[in-house]
Amino acid sequence: MAHDYGRGMAAHLRTAVTEISRQRSVAVGLILLGVFAWSCGNGSESGISRIERTGILRVGTDATYPPFESIDAATGEVMGFDIDLVREVCAELGCAPDFVVVPFDGIVAGLVSNKYDMIASTFTVTPERARRVAYTTPYYTGGQALAVPAYDTVTRGVDDLRGRRIGVQLGTTGERRARLVPDAEVVSFENIGAAFIDMENGHLDAVINDIPTAELIIRR
């Protein structure tokens, strides 16, 4: 993986899978595909026609989110579960994927403006997003984890974070949840790995993020 979020971090951090993850893991599933934008903005050529003509499927992804999507340090190529799944889809369609790496907070806007044909970037299903994109059936049921330094006194989850500094990734449901904590200072990062580094360095009191990615980063 290209992103070394701090070797030995597991010795300094711990995750508290709190009420926020238990509630969300049942009700919300993370998904792979956003939407095939079959119509181009100028109306001159449909998305399907362009894909058939070029043999290329353009895929927007925020490649900072292992194990779902990240950059392989050795090859510089995108990798992860979502990426493998897209390649299997392309094999069935008879086309090749062209991965466009973009920040997560602007990824839907890029789809709407026809910069790519679909999104593969582990979206949580929300009513607001569903008004802008067409989701596939969710493939993974996840939730939010609260990560704190190992020495911290957090025992009640988010109830202990009032007035503290919380790191999140910009544009995520973790950011939305953090902003509900009274008097908390929410610090948003384009790359969630940077939030964990900031917490390890003592600049944050906690990070709220999806469980699989949080646990993987901490294990490194």
Secondary structure in CASP SS format (residue, H / E / C, confidence):
PFRMAT SS
TARGET T0000
AUTHOR 0000-0000-0000
METHOD secondary structure of the structure
MODEL  1
M C 1.00
A C 1.00
H C 1.00
D C 1.00
Y C 1.00
G C 1.00
R C 1.00
G C 1.00
M H 1.00
A H 1.00
A H 1.00
H C 1.00
L E 1.00
R E 1.00
T E 1.00
A E 1.00
V C 1.00
T C 1.00
E H 1.00
I H 1.00
S H 1.00
R H 1.00
Q H 1.00
R H 1.00
S H 1.00
V H 1.00
A H 1.00
V C 1.00
G E 1.00
L E 1.00
I E 1.00
L E 1.00
L E 1.00
G C 1.00
V C 1.00
F C 1.00
A C 1.00
W C 1.00
S E 1.00
C C 1.00
G C 1.00
N C 1.00
G C 1.00
S C 1.00
E C 1.00
S E 1.00
G H 1.00
I H 1.00
S H 1.00
R H 1.00
I H 1.00
E H 1.00
R H 1.00
T H 1.00
G C 1.00
I E 1.00
L E 1.00
R E 1.00
V E 1.00
G E 1.00
T E 1.00
D C 1.00
A C 1.00
T C 1.00
Y E 1.00
P C 1.00
P C 1.00
F C 1.00
E E 1.00
S E 1.00
I E 1.00
D C 1.00
A C 1.00
A C 1.00
T C 1.00
G C 1.00
E C 1.00
V E 1.00
M E 1.00
G C 1.00
F H 1.00
D H 1.00
I H 1.00
D H 1.00
L H 1.00
V H 1.00
R H 1.00
E H 1.00
V H 1.00
C H 1.00
A H 1.00
E H 1.00
L H 1.00
G C 1.00
C C 1.00
A E 1.00
P E 1.00
D E 1.00
F E 1.00
V E 1.00
V E 1.00
V C 1.00
P C 1.00
F H 1.00
D H 1.00
G H 1.00
I H 1.00
V H 1.00
A H 1.00
G H 1.00
L H 1.00
V H 1.00
S C 1.00
N C 1.00
K C 1.00
Y C 1.00
D C 1.00
M E 1.00
I E 1.00
A E 1.00
S E 1.00
T E 1.00
F E 1.00
T E 1.00
V C 1.00
T C 1.00
P H 1.00
E H 1.00
R H 1.00
A H 1.00
R C 1.00
R C 1.00
V C 1.00
A C 1.00
Y C 1.00
T C 1.00
T C 1.00
P C 1.00
Y C 1.00
Y E 1.00
T E 1.00
G C 1.00
G C 1.00
Q E 1.00
A E 1.00
L E 1.00
A E 1.00
V E 1.00
P E 1.00
A C 1.00
Y C 1.00
D C 1.00
T C 1.00
V C 1.00
T C 1.00
R C 1.00
G H 1.00
V H 1.00
D H 1.00
D H 1.00
L C 1.00
R C 1.00
G C 1.00
R C 1.00
R E 1.00
I E 1.00
G E 1.00
V E 1.00
Q E 1.00
L C 1.00
G C 1.00
T C 1.00
T H 1.00
G H 1.00
E H 1.00
R H 1.00
R H 1.00
A H 1.00
R C 1.00
L C 1.00
V C 1.00
P C 1.00
D C 1.00
A C 1.00
E E 1.00
V E 1.00
V E 1.00
S E 1.00
F E 1.00
E C 1.00
N C 1.00
I H 1.00
G H 1.00
A H 1.00
A H 1.00
F H 1.00
I H 1.00
D H 1.00
M H 1.00
E H 1.00
N C 1.00
G C 1.00
H C 1.00
L C 1.00
D C 1.00
A E 1.00
V E 1.00
I E 1.00
N E 1.00
D E 1.00
I H 1.00
P H 1.00
T H 1.00
A H 1.00
E H 1.00
L H 1.00
I H 1.00
I H 1.00
R H 1.00
R C 1.00
END
